[in-house]
Structures are given as structure tokens and as C-alpha cells.
Amino acid sequence: MKKMFRQTFFIIAVLAAALFMPFQTKAAPGAVPGTIFPGYLNPEPETLVSTQTTFINGMFFTVDCYHDRIIYNDSCDPSLPLMQWKVMADDLNKPHSICSDGLIYMVVDTDNNRVVTYTRLITGEFMELQSFEGVGIRPHYCVYDAATASFYVWSSYTGEMYIYKRTSGFSVKLSSVKKLPILYGIYTRSFTIDGNNIILCSQGAGGLIVVNKRTFKIVAAYQVTDELGGVVQVAHVGLVRRGPHGFFIAMLGILFLIISIITGRQLLDRVYPDYRLLSKKSYSGKELDLPAVFVLLPFWFFSGTLLTGWLTYIAACIVSAVDPGVRH
């Protein structure tokens, strides 16, 4: 109850600030927590090195690095002219990345060596919440990982991963710092969280380094060719998990087997009913001490396979005759 009361009070305070403190809505470099950004239109027709474009909460965001701002549009149209986008925040120095858990937006303020969090008010503006200084050297990339409910921030020159967690309401705190000494002093641009692993894209190391997300121990390393020496990001492309395909193929095989056995049994029962006598005596006349199904099953399957195979072939011929455009 107390936690709910604190969150409700915070939201009311934020709304009151938005409505009754308009003098705070003029943001500038050096803005402090509590600053509300008015969401003015982007004054530039082009970005100056856009380091990330992403889709968050129904809005497109672009990190306009050398214009020291992050711009966004909520029209769900990424082709919207940039001067029709709005400025989310401009109190930054060469920002590189943005992520969100749906409520809190985290930005890496690269050349200030800090991380800044924001939230969006119901009036549409963004408000700065917290600022964390001394986040390694030139932090370059951040990702929100829903599996661990954590924000991951990578320091590009110190080989450190800063992990932040929500505490309550609109606050986050530094939970831990994972270190990879092998990458200290080596430029490493970004990372991708891949299940229980993290794939680090290291231009300085000339390849990819995979570490366990929990222990941060190295799992694997991959060199890349000189043509890809500037690799900055890794992402899954297409469907790579083949397990479900194999499962469906196995199910189809079992279904074909069942259909063949049932069809073969029906066919033999009607065409040659005396075949069941084969389950009682062998060709030499000796009595068989076996369940009838074990003896008759091969007959059913063989007959059913022949019948379903021929029926499939005839159906294909009929379809091809009706529509000459059907070819295999």
C-alpha cells in the first residue's frame, strides 16, 4: 500500500510540474533531473551521424549523435521528413544509444561518460529522471533485457558492463558491474543479448566475443575478415531454429504411416479376406505362436503404401491435366 501511495504521489507531482511550472520546459545542455523537454520540432533536415534508429512504444527514435540530440516521431512512419520529427532531449554530448522497458527510457550520453533516464508524460513531453556519472569511458550502447528486467550499458573502452535495475516507480539503480579485462583499452562498439549469452562486437579485437550473461566468462570468440573489421552490430536474420520444422516432418511421417496401415487393412479385408489365415500358420504349415497383429501389420503397411502412393500420383496427373501451368 505504501509503495502504491509513493508511486501515485510521484505521478501527481510530475503532472503538477508539467501543468504549473512552464518555466522548466526550456531544456538546454546541462539540464538536470526534473527538466521537462517541450518536444519542439527538429530544426535539422538531416542527421549528423545517426548512431541508432529504433522502434520503442509505438514511436521511432533516432540518435542524432553529432547534433547532440535524440529525435522521435509518433506517426509510425519512419520516412517522415526529419524536420517533422520532435526532439526528445538535447542535453547530451555525442549520445549513441537508447532503450526502454516501456516506462523508463535510458540513453547513453557517450562523451559525458554518463547514463540518463527519462520518462514520457501524458502531455507528450519527456522529462529527465536520473543521471549516472562516471559510467566507464565513452559508453556506447544500451539494451533493456526483459528476461532479467535489467538495463545493460556497455563502456566501449574499459571492458565493463553496467547493469541497472528498476527499484520502484521511476527509479533505477546500479545493480552490478561486470568486467572483461581482456577488452580493457580495446574499442568495443556494441553487444547483442542472445538468450543466456552476450555477443560483443569488438572492432579493436577484430571480431566477436561471446560471454555468459550471468558469469561474464568467455564462451567463444570469432575472428572476422578484414572486410568486416569495422563490425558494429550482430543480429539474428530470418528463422534459425529448425526444431519445430523437424517436429512437423516427424508428425507428417507418423500420419502417413497410420493412413497407410488403415488403408492397407481395409483394402485386404475387401479384396483378399483369406489373408488373415497367414497369421495362424506359416508357409510350411506350422502353427505361429505370435499375436496376429505382428504378422499382419507388414501386409497392411505394404498394401496401404502402394495404394496411397498410386492415388497421390493419379491425383497429381489429374491436377496437371486440368491446369497445365502446374509443374514440379
PATIDO-964369 format. One record per residue (C-alpha): residue number from 0; chain; x, y, z. Coordinates in nm, 2 decimals, always signed. Each point is the difference from the previous one (the first is absolute). Layout:
! PATIDO-964369
   num   cadena        X        Y        Z
   NUM        A        X        Y        Z
...
This chain:
! PATIDO-964369
   num   cadena        X        Y        Z
     0        A    +0.00    +0.00    +0.00
     1        A    +0.28    +0.24    +0.09
     2        A    +0.18    -0.08    -0.33
     3        A    -0.32    +0.07    -0.20
     4        A    -0.05    +0.33    +0.19
     5        A    +0.36    +0.11    -0.08
     6        A    -0.04    -0.08    -0.37
     7        A    -0.34    +0.18    -0.01
     8        A    +0.15    +0.30    +0.18
     9        A    +0.29    +0.01    -0.25
    10        A    -0.22    -0.01    -0.30
    11        A    -0.22    +0.28    +0.14
    12        A    +0.31    +0.21    +0.07
    13        A    +0.13    -0.05    -0.35
    14        A    -0.34    +0.10    -0.15
    15        A    +0.00    +0.31    +0.23
    16        A    +0.34    +0.09    -0.12
    17        A    -0.10    -0.03    -0.36
    18        A    -0.31    +0.22    +0.04
    19        A    +0.11    +0.26    +0.25
    20        A    +0.38    +0.04    -0.06
    21        A    +0.03    +0.10    -0.37
    22        A    +0.33    +0.18    +0.07
    23        A    +0.17    -0.34    +0.03
    24        A    -0.10    -0.10    -0.35
    25        A    +0.29    +0.17    -0.18
    26        A    +0.27    -0.27    +0.00
    27        A    +0.36    +0.08    -0.07
    28        A    +0.34    -0.17    +0.03
    29        A    +0.05    -0.07    +0.36
    30        A    -0.36    -0.07    +0.08
    31        A    -0.06    -0.17    +0.34
    32        A    -0.24    -0.27    +0.12
    33        A    -0.35    +0.14    +0.00
    34        A    +0.06    +0.20    -0.33
    35        A    -0.29    -0.03    -0.24
    36        A    +0.08    +0.01    -0.37
    37        A    -0.27    +0.18    -0.20
    38        A    +0.02    -0.23    -0.30
    39        A    +0.08    +0.27    -0.25
    40        A    +0.03    -0.08    -0.37
    41        A    +0.34    -0.12    -0.12
    42        A    +0.18    +0.29    -0.17
    43        A    +0.23    -0.21    -0.22
    44        A    -0.10    -0.15    -0.34
    45        A    +0.27    -0.27    +0.04
    46        A    +0.16    -0.18    +0.29
    47        A    +0.37    +0.04    +0.07
    48        A    +0.11    -0.36    +0.06
    49        A    -0.31    -0.19    +0.11
    50        A    +0.14    -0.28    +0.22
    51        A    -0.33    -0.18    +0.06
    52        A    -0.36    +0.00    -0.13
    53        A    -0.24    -0.22    +0.20
    54        A    -0.38    -0.05    +0.06
    55        A    -0.11    +0.03    +0.36
    56        A    -0.35    +0.02    +0.14
    57        A    -0.15    +0.08    -0.34
    58        A    +0.25    +0.28    -0.08
    59        A    +0.31    +0.02    -0.21
    60        A    +0.31    +0.14    +0.16
    61        A    +0.32    +0.11    -0.17
    62        A    +0.32    +0.08    +0.20
    63        A    +0.14    +0.30    -0.19
    64        A    +0.34    -0.02    +0.15
    65        A    +0.19    +0.30    -0.12
    66        A    -0.30    +0.23    +0.04
    67        A    +0.00    -0.11    +0.36
    68        A    -0.37    -0.09    +0.01
    69        A    -0.24    -0.28    -0.03
    70        A    -0.30    +0.05    -0.23
    71        A    -0.32    -0.20    -0.03
    72        A    -0.33    -0.02    -0.19
    73        A    -0.32    -0.17    +0.12
    74        A    -0.16    -0.03    -0.35
    75        A    +0.13    -0.36    -0.05
    76        A    +0.14    +0.13    -0.33
    77        A    +0.39    -0.02    -0.01
    78        A    +0.00    +0.18    -0.33
    79        A    -0.15    +0.32    +0.16
    80        A    +0.23    +0.30    -0.09
    81        A    +0.24    +0.06    +0.28
    82        A    -0.11    +0.36    +0.06
    83        A    -0.34    -0.15    +0.09
    84        A    +0.16    -0.21    +0.28
    85        A    +0.01    +0.13    +0.35
    86        A    +0.30    +0.04    +0.24
    87        A    -0.02    -0.24    +0.29
    88        A    +0.30    +0.14    +0.18
    89        A    +0.29    +0.23    -0.08
    90        A    +0.21    +0.02    +0.32
    91        A    +0.24    -0.26    -0.14
    92        A    +0.36    -0.02    -0.13
    93        A    +0.03    -0.25    -0.29
    94        A    -0.27    -0.25    +0.11
    95        A    +0.02    -0.34    -0.16
    96        A    -0.29    -0.22    +0.11
    97        A    -0.35    -0.01    +0.16
    98        A    -0.21    -0.28    +0.15
    99        A    -0.32    -0.03    +0.21
   100        A    -0.19    -0.24    +0.22
   101        A    -0.32    +0.16    -0.10
   102        A    +0.00    +0.27    +0.27
   103        A    +0.35    +0.11    +0.04
   104        A    +0.22    +0.11    -0.29
   105        A    +0.37    -0.04    +0.05
   106        A    +0.26    +0.19    -0.21
   107        A    +0.38    -0.03    -0.01
   108        A    +0.15    +0.35    +0.00
   109        A    +0.32    -0.12    -0.14
   110        A    +0.24    +0.29    +0.02
   111        A    -0.12    +0.09    +0.34
   112        A    +0.07    -0.35    +0.12
   113        A    -0.35    -0.02    +0.15
   114        A    -0.34    -0.17    -0.02
   115        A    -0.32    +0.20    +0.01
   116        A    -0.36    -0.12    +0.05
   117        A    -0.32    +0.16    -0.12
   118        A    -0.37    -0.07    +0.01
   119        A    -0.28    +0.13    -0.23
   120        A    -0.27    +0.21    +0.17
   121        A    -0.37    -0.04    -0.10
   122        A    +0.03    +0.34    -0.16
   123        A    +0.25    -0.14    -0.25
   124        A    +0.32    +0.16    +0.13
   125        A    +0.30    -0.19    +0.13
   126        A    +0.14    +0.07    +0.35
   127        A    +0.34    -0.08    +0.12
   128        A    +0.00    -0.23    +0.31
   129        A    +0.35    -0.09    +0.10
   130        A    +0.36    +0.05    -0.11
   131        A    +0.28    -0.25    +0.08
   132        A    +0.35    +0.14    -0.04
   133        A    +0.33    -0.19    -0.04
   134        A    -0.13    -0.28    -0.21
   135        A    +0.33    -0.14    -0.13
   136        A    +0.16    +0.18    -0.30
   137        A    -0.23    +0.10    -0.29
   138        A    -0.29    -0.24    +0.06
   139        A    -0.14    -0.08    -0.35
   140        A    -0.29    -0.24    +0.02
   141        A    -0.29    -0.09    +0.22
   142        A    -0.27    -0.28    -0.01
   143        A    -0.29    -0.08    +0.22
   144        A    -0.02    -0.37    +0.07
   145        A    -0.35    -0.11    +0.10
   146        A    +0.12    -0.35    +0.11
   147        A    +0.19    +0.16    +0.29
   148        A    -0.19    +0.32    +0.02
   149        A    +0.33    +0.19    -0.03
   150        A    +0.15    +0.28    -0.20
   151        A    +0.35    -0.09    -0.14
   152        A    +0.24    +0.28    -0.08
   153        A    +0.34    -0.07    -0.17
   154        A    +0.31    +0.22    +0.06
   155        A    +0.18    -0.01    -0.33
   156        A    +0.36    +0.03    +0.13
   157        A    +0.00    -0.16    +0.34
   158        A    -0.15    -0.34    -0.07
   159        A    -0.27    +0.06    +0.26
   160        A    -0.38    -0.07    -0.01
   161        A    -0.20    +0.22    +0.23
   162        A    -0.33    -0.17    +0.10
   163        A    -0.29    +0.21    +0.14
   164        A    -0.33    -0.12    +0.15
   165        A    -0.32    +0.17    +0.08
   166        A    -0.05    +0.05    +0.37
   167        A    -0.35    +0.15    +0.02
   168        A    -0.20    +0.24    -0.20
   169        A    +0.22    +0.20    -0.24
   170        A    +0.34    -0.08    +0.17
   171        A    +0.28    -0.22    -0.10
   172        A    +0.32    -0.08    +0.18
   173        A    +0.33    -0.16    -0.10
   174        A    -0.03    -0.37    +0.08
   175        A    +0.35    -0.12    -0.10
   176        A    +0.30    +0.06    -0.23
   177        A    +0.12    -0.30    -0.20
   178        A    +0.36    +0.02    -0.12
   179        A    +0.18    -0.16    -0.29
   180        A    +0.37    +0.09    +0.05
   181        A    +0.10    -0.13    -0.34
   182        A    -0.19    +0.30    -0.16
   183        A    +0.14    +0.27    +0.23
   184        A    +0.13    +0.28    -0.23
   185        A    -0.13    -0.17    -0.31
   186        A    -0.28    +0.17    -0.19
   187        A    -0.31    -0.21    +0.01
   188        A    -0.30    +0.16    -0.16
   189        A    -0.31    -0.19    +0.10
   190        A    -0.16    -0.33    +0.11
   191        A    -0.29    -0.23    -0.06
   192        A    -0.18    -0.19    +0.28
   193        A    -0.06    -0.35    -0.14
   194        A    -0.18    -0.22    +0.25
   195        A    +0.25    -0.08    +0.28
   196        A    +0.29    +0.15    -0.19
   197        A    +0.11    +0.35    -0.10
   198        A    +0.18    +0.05    -0.33
   199        A    +0.25    +0.29    +0.01
   200        A    +0.10    +0.17    -0.33
   201        A    +0.36    +0.10    +0.05
   202        A    +0.16    +0.20    -0.28
   203        A    +0.32    +0.02    +0.20
   204        A    +0.01    -0.37    +0.05
   205        A    -0.09    -0.06    -0.36
   206        A    -0.30    -0.23    +0.06
   207        A    -0.28    -0.12    +0.22
   208        A    +0.04    -0.11    +0.36
   209        A    -0.28    -0.20    +0.17
   210        A    -0.04    +0.00    +0.37
   211        A    -0.24    -0.16    +0.24
   212        A    -0.26    +0.26    +0.11
   213        A    +0.01    -0.10    +0.36
   214        A    +0.36    -0.07    +0.07
   215        A    +0.16    +0.21    -0.28
   216        A    +0.24    -0.28    -0.07
   217        A    +0.11    -0.04    -0.37
   218        A    -0.20    -0.27    -0.18
   219        A    +0.15    +0.04    -0.35
   220        A    +0.18    +0.25    -0.23
   221        A    -0.02    +0.04    -0.37
   222        A    +0.24    +0.19    -0.23
   223        A    -0.15    +0.19    -0.29
   224        A    +0.15    +0.08    -0.34
   225        A    +0.17    +0.33    -0.07
   226        A    -0.30    +0.11    -0.20
   227        A    -0.21    -0.03    +0.32
   228        A    +0.26    +0.14    +0.23
   229        A    -0.23    +0.29    +0.08
   230        A    -0.28    -0.22    +0.12
   231        A    -0.23    +0.20    +0.24
   232        A    -0.30    -0.22    +0.05
   233        A    -0.12    -0.36    -0.02
   234        A    -0.37    -0.10    -0.04
   235        A    -0.20    -0.31    -0.09
   236        A    -0.12    -0.01    -0.36
   237        A    -0.29    -0.23    -0.09
   238        A    -0.11    -0.31    +0.17
   239        A    +0.30    -0.20    +0.13
   240        A    -0.17    -0.24    +0.23
   241        A    -0.07    -0.32    -0.19
   242        A    -0.14    -0.20    +0.29
   243        A    -0.37    +0.06    -0.08
   244        A    +0.05    -0.09    -0.37
   245        A    +0.14    -0.34    +0.10
   246        A    -0.29    -0.05    +0.24
   247        A    -0.26    +0.06    -0.28
   248        A    +0.18    -0.22    -0.24
   249        A    +0.01    -0.28    +0.26
   250        A    -0.38    +0.05    +0.06
   251        A    -0.07    -0.02    -0.37
   252        A    +0.20    -0.32    -0.02
   253        A    -0.20    -0.15    +0.28
   254        A    -0.32    +0.11    -0.16
   255        A    +0.10    -0.16    -0.33
   256        A    +0.08    -0.32    +0.18
   257        A    -0.34    -0.02    +0.17
   258        A    -0.18    +0.08    -0.32
   259        A    +0.19    -0.27    -0.19
   260        A    -0.07    -0.26    +0.26
   261        A    -0.37    +0.08    +0.02
   262        A    -0.04    +0.02    -0.38
   263        A    +0.19    -0.33    -0.05
   264        A    -0.21    -0.18    +0.26
   265        A    -0.33    +0.12    -0.16
   266        A    +0.13    -0.10    -0.35
   267        A    +0.11    -0.35    +0.09
   268        A    -0.32    -0.07    +0.20
   269        A    -0.20    +0.07    -0.31
   270        A    +0.22    -0.14    -0.27
   271        A    +0.15    -0.31    +0.16
   272        A    -0.16    -0.07    +0.34
   273        A    +0.18    -0.34    +0.03
   274        A    +0.33    +0.18    +0.06
   275        A    -0.08    -0.01    +0.37
   276        A    +0.07    -0.37    +0.00
   277        A    +0.37    +0.09    -0.05
   278        A    +0.00    +0.11    +0.36
   279        A    -0.07    -0.35    +0.12
   280        A    +0.23    -0.23    -0.20
   281        A    +0.33    +0.05    -0.18
   282        A    +0.05    -0.11    -0.36
   283        A    +0.14    -0.33    +0.12
   284        A    -0.33    -0.06    +0.19
   285        A    +0.14    +0.06    +0.35
   286        A    -0.21    +0.17    +0.26
   287        A    +0.11    +0.36    +0.08
   288        A    +0.03    +0.10    +0.36
   289        A    -0.02    +0.37    -0.07
   290        A    -0.27    +0.27    +0.04
   291        A    -0.18    +0.03    -0.33
   292        A    +0.07    +0.38    -0.02
   293        A    +0.38    -0.06    -0.02
   294        A    -0.04    -0.23    -0.30
   295        A    -0.27    +0.21    -0.18
   296        A    +0.15    +0.34    +0.06
   297        A    +0.26    -0.02    -0.28
   298        A    -0.27    -0.11    -0.24
   299        A    -0.22    +0.30    +0.09
   300        A    +0.29    +0.25    -0.02
   301        A    +0.13    -0.13    -0.34
   302        A    -0.35    -0.01    -0.16
   303        A    -0.10    +0.34    +0.14
   304        A    +0.33    +0.16    -0.11
   305        A    -0.05    -0.13    -0.36
   306        A    -0.36    +0.12    +0.00
   307        A    +0.06    +0.35    +0.14
   308        A    +0.31    +0.04    -0.22
   309        A    -0.20    -0.08    -0.32
   310        A    -0.29    +0.22    +0.11
   311        A    +0.23    +0.29    +0.06
   312        A    +0.16    -0.04    -0.34
   313        A    -0.34    -0.02    -0.18
   314        A    -0.12    +0.31    +0.19
   315        A    +0.32    +0.19    -0.11
   316        A    -0.06    -0.11    -0.37
   317        A    -0.36    +0.12    +0.02
   318        A    +0.10    +0.34    +0.14
   319        A    +0.27    +0.04    -0.26
   320        A    -0.25    -0.09    -0.28
   321        A    -0.26    +0.25    +0.13
   322        A    +0.26    +0.28    +0.05
   323        A    +0.30    -0.04    -0.23
   324        A    +0.18    +0.27    +0.19
   325        A    +0.05    -0.23    +0.30
   326        A    +0.35    -0.15    -0.03
   327        A    +0.24    -0.15    +0.26
